[in-house]
Amino acid sequence: MRIKTLFAAAAATAMITIGQSAWAQAPYPDRPIRLLVGYAPGGPVDTTARVFAKYLGDKLGQAVVVENRAGASGMIASDATAKAAPDGYLLGFAASPTLTMSPLVQRSTLFDPRKDFSLIGLVVDYANVLLIGPQIPAKDVGELVTYARAHPDAVSFGSAGIGASNHLSAELLKKQADAPMLHVPYRGNSPAMMDVVSGKVTFMFDITSTAIPFIKSGKARALAVTSKTRNPELPDVPTMIEAGMKDYEVVGWYALVGPKQLPDAVSARLTRALADVSKDPAFRQAMVDGGYAINNGDSKALQARIDREYALWSDVIRNANIQAN
């Protein structure tokens, strides 16, 4: 009887151990995932993240819930992502300015964008387009630069704020053209665009997806796109390189990242899911319709891009002596 009791106890202990092990090693993910977005609802980053979250959730078999934590040019959400538990249940939908521009402009940064994240991969690329109001006489980038040199106090450019992508895009033009241009920062792209249309500022760079309606309505004119190749939605608009700005290329991107030290199994599962999303025809069409280009670059490609753009914008920011207020 005693031997039977010992065997029964041992069997029960084994079953408990097996049950605990199975629970600890449950396939990832086994509950909803939060996806942090560092910008307000309704903007291009948020709307793209919500489309992406739906498809990512479908591939993972769990809901992916977008959570907006706007502020400090996306830095609040990025900081929260970097400091999250490395279990894969809180991820970040990172926009390139947050990892390659804002940390260089902010007076203090609580994380290192090159070291403090697990990089999953790239999602999409996007280009900016140089827009001027219809009342501005310049027909191309060359004429705009010539006019700026001849009228040192006459040319201004708007942006979504100090250190924003469209601010630094214009600073890069200013640096390469060696022409005087006054920066006028706004609280977001929309008010800046309104002043371009009305002629209060000369030009601005804006993301292609939000610029196209203004171009097609005739409220603003497109002089050039910042990508290396022309945008299919704007086939008659030259690239900045074609317009005479040698080596000028500014292509933003959105990427999926997580906190540092994600388990290998979690990273591998997310990498596979991201690849599956990138191949999904419906997702691809949705991104093309929004003015984006699919980019299925892996973690190494994302790391190389962060390093390269961090160096580029460090030089531009230092040259222009840019610092957040």
N, C-alpha and C positions, 0 to 999 in steps of 0.2 A: 504493500500500500504506500509506503514511504517513497519507494522508487518511482511509482506512478505519479505521485504528487510532485516529485522533483521534475519529472519529465514534463508534466502539465505546466508547471511554473516556467520552465525553460522555454517551452513552446509559446507561452503567452508573452514572455519577454521578447522573444524573437519577432513575434507578430507586431508588437508595439514598435520595436526598432525599425522593422521593415516599413511600417506605416509612417513613422516619422521621417525616414529617409525618402520615401516616395513624396511626402508633402514638401520636404526641403528641396527636392529636385523636380518639382512640378514644372512642366514646360513653360518657358517664358513666351508671351505674357499670360498670366491667369487672372488679370483684373484690368480695369481701364487705365490708360496712360494719359498723363497731362502733358500738353505741348505748350510751352511758354512762348508768347509773342511779345516783343518789346515795344510795340506800337499800338495806338488806339484802334478800336474797332472801326471797320469801314475803309481803312486805307489799303494801299496795294499789298503791303506785307501781310496784314491781317486777312484780307480776302483770299490771297493765294494760300496762306497757311490753312485756312478752313477747307479749301478744296483738297489740298494735299492730305490733311488729317483724315478726311473721309476715306480716301483711297488707301492710305497707310493702315487705317483701322480694318478695312476689308481684307488686306493682305495678312495682317497679324491675327485676325479673328477676335479682336477686342476693340472697344471704342477708344478713339484717340480724341481727347477733349481739349480744345483750344482755350487757353487762359491768357488774357491780356494783362500785362504788367508794364504799362507805358511809363516813360519818363527817362530823363538823362540820355536821350538819343539811343534808347534801347539797352542802356547799360544796366538798368535795374533787373530786367529779365535775365540778362546774361550772367549777372552776378549770382542770382538765385539758381540758375542752372548749374553754374560751376560749383556751388556749395551744396547741391542736393545730394541725397544718399545715392551711391552708385549702384542702384538696382534696376535702372531702366524704366522706372515708372514716372519719372519726370525728365522730359527732354526739352531741348530748345530748338525753335525754328529761327536760325540765325540769319540776319541780313548782313551783307558784307560790310557796310559802314560801321556796324557795331563791333566788328572784330578787327578792322583794318584802318579805321579813321578815328572814331570816337575815343578809343583809349589813348590816342596821340594828342588829342585836343583837350581832354578833361584834365583838370589840375591834379586830381588824384584818382587812381584806378585800383580797385580792390582785387583784380584778377589779371593774369597774364593771358591774353587771347591766344598766344602761341603755345602755351604749356598746360593750361588749366581745364582743358576740355577733352573728352573722347570724341574724336571726329568720325562721324558715320559716313557722310558723303554729300556731294552736291545734289541739288534738286533742279534748279533752273538758273539761267543767265538772263540778264536784262540790260539793255543799253539806254543811255540818255539821248535826248535830241536837243539841239540848240535852237531855241525859239526866240523870235523877235516880234514885236507888234507890227501890225500892217502899215502903220504910219512911218516906220523907220525906213530910210531910203536904201540901206545896204541890201544888195541882192545875193551876196554870198559872204563866207567867212573872211575872205581877203579884203573885201570892201569894208567890213565891220572893223577889222584890225587897222586898216588905213585911216578910217575915220577917227578911231580912238587915238591914234598917234597924232593926228592933225588937230584934235580937239581934246586936250588932256582932261578937261573937267566935264565932258559931255556924256561919256559912256558909263552906264551903271549896270549891275546885274543883281537880280534877286535870288534868294535861296530860301530853303526851309529852315535855316538857322546856321549858326556858326558850327563848322565842322561837318555839316550835312554833305551827302554825296554830291548834290548839285552845286554846293558852295565850292568844294574842292575841284570839281570838274572845271568850273570857271577859273579858279586860281591856276590850274594847270594850263589852260588856254592863255591866261594873262602872262604866265611865266614863259611859255614857249614863244608867244608873240612879242614879248617885251613891250607891251603896250599898257598905258594907264587905264585902269577900270576900277570903278568904285563898287565895293560890296555893300548891298542893302539886305540885311537878314530879316526874315519874317518868322512868324509862328506857324510854320507849315507851308506846303506847296501852294495851296489854293489862294491865299491872299497875295502871294508873290505873282502867281499867274494873272490875277485880276489887274495888277499894276503893270504887267507886261502888255496886256491887251489894251489898257487905257493909255499907255505911253509914259507912265510915271517912272518906270525903269526901262532900260534899253533891251535887255535880253535876260534869259535864264535857261538853264538846263533842266529838263524834266524827264521823268521816266516815260518811255515811249507809249506805254499802255494808256496813261492819263493824258498825254499830249495829243494823241491822234484826233480826239473829238474837236479840239481847238483848231487843229490844222485843217481838218476836213470842212469845218464851218467857216473858215476864212478869218477867224478871230486872231490867229497868230500864223506866222510863216516859219517853216522849218529850214534852217540853213545847212545842218549836217547832223548825222548820227555819230555816236561815240564808239561804236563797234568797228571791228576791222572790215566787216562786210556790210553791205546795205541791208536794211530791214525789209522783209517781204511786204510788210504793210505800207512801207514808204519807198517804193522802188525808185522814185525819181529824186530822192534826197541823197546826196553824196555822203561818204564817210568824212570824218575830220581829216584823215590822211589824204583822201582824194581832194579835199578842200585846201590842201597845202600845209597842214600841221603835221610835220614829220613825226612818226612814232607815237602819235596821239591815239591812245586807246583806253577807254574807261568802260569796263563791262562789270556791272554789279552782279551779285548772285545771292541766292538763298540756299541754305544748307541745313542738314539735320545734325545736331550735336547733342552730347550728353555730358554729365559730370565726369571728371577724371576717374580713371580706374574702373570703368565698367567691366564686368566679367566678360571674358572672351566669348562665352556662349551667347550672352545678350547682344554684344556687338555684332556677332556673326548673324544672329537672327534679324537684327535691324538692317544690316547690310543687304541681306537677301530680300527682305521686304521692300527696301528702298529701290533695289534693282527691278523688282516686280512692278512697282508703281511706275517707274520710268518707262517700262515697256507697255504699259496699259494704253491701248489706243484712245480710250475716252479721256484719260488724264492728259495724254499728249495733245489731243485736240483742244482741250480746255485751256492748256497753257499757251498754245499757239494763238488761240483766239484772244488771249489776254496780252499778247505782244511779247511772250517769253520764248526762250529757246531751251529745250530739254538739255540738261547736263547730268550725265550719269557718272561723273567722276567719283572715284573711291576716296577713302580716307587719305591716302598718300597724295592724290591730286589736290584735295582740299588743303592739306598742309602746305604743299608747295605754293598754292595760290595765296594763302594767307601770308606766307613769308615774303613772297614777291611783292604783293601789294602793300604790306606793312613798310617795306623799304621805300617804295615809290612815294607813298603819302607822307612818310617821315621827311623826305626831302622837300616836298611841296609845302608842308606845314612849317618846316623850319625856315624855308626861303621867304614865306609870306608872314612869318612871325604870328601865326594864328594860335589863339588860346581862348578857351571858353570863358565867359564872364563869371 
